[in-house]
Amino acid sequence: MKGQQTNAPAPRKGATRAADIPQSVMEALARGEIESATLAEALAVDQARLVRTVFPELSAAATAKVDTLTRQGILKRMTGMGALLLRELGPACVDRCRAHRSDTVRGWACFAIGALEGLNLPARLEAVQPLVDDAHFGVREWAWMGIRAHLVDDLDAAIEHLLPWTDSPSERVRRFASEALRPRGVWCAHIAALKQQPQRAMPILSALRDDPSIYVQDSVANWLNDASKDQPEWARSVCRQWLAEAPSVATRRICHRGLRSIAGNVSATHPEAF
């Protein structure tokens, strides 16, 4: 009924430290019954229990491998789980993971897509796009980590195929176009080609330089900040040009944050500041 109030529950406020996660939450995460609410919870999930619960048909050899994987760092753990599920269950595991309630399980789908053989880049991007647009913060990060190596292997094609994503109505999809190709990134190998020649990504950066979303703005700014650590003059030149051509609030914010490692307290209000 119009105007009727709903009693939708408020989002769960999770723990910010692993030591503070209640045992009941740990149990529910391990059973795949709830999503993680914070990074601390996402990192604390007992993936060995979770995979046995979600995929009880795994072979004994696979479950033994799982125990080894869960002793590794988080990125190796997620990568290994995606590859293991693909080997054990075939490509059908992607849809099963992608539809699951657990954000960790959906994260495995990202890495299974990365491990799929025989996919060209457009097909791989199409497969991962629902996860790129996932409502959960963690799944969106796993999405770019899961296929980043393929983007780097064919960098110019990746930029070409990601450019239309910058016009998506979803801020999450637009953000992916920038975040997936950050020269330094987080929890991932650097992209040497973009550290040396950041201008190759200008089609994407230029398309997003005036994006209204803070989520996207932060990614573009972080991209420029990455680049400024290797090519400071290039980063200054880009911001100088953008601010001379279209000094919007969004562009000024991107430039101010993007040059934070090299500009000190210089204001990004005027292009001549750089």
Secondary structure, 3 states (H helix, E strand, C coil): CCCCCCCCCCCCCCCCCHHHCCHHHHHHHHCCCCCCCCHHHHHHCCHHHHHHHHCCCCCHHHHHHHHHHCCCCHHHHHHHHHHHHHHHHCCHHHHHHHCCCCHHHHHHHHHHHHHCCCCCHHHHHHHHHHHHCCCCHHHHHHHHHHHHHHHHHCHHHHHHHHHHHHHCCCHHHHHHHHHCCCCCCCCCCCCHHHHHCHHHHHHHHHHHCCCCCHHHHHHHHHHHHHHHCCCHHHHHHHHHHHHHHCCCHHHHHHHHHHCCCCCCCCCCCCHHHC
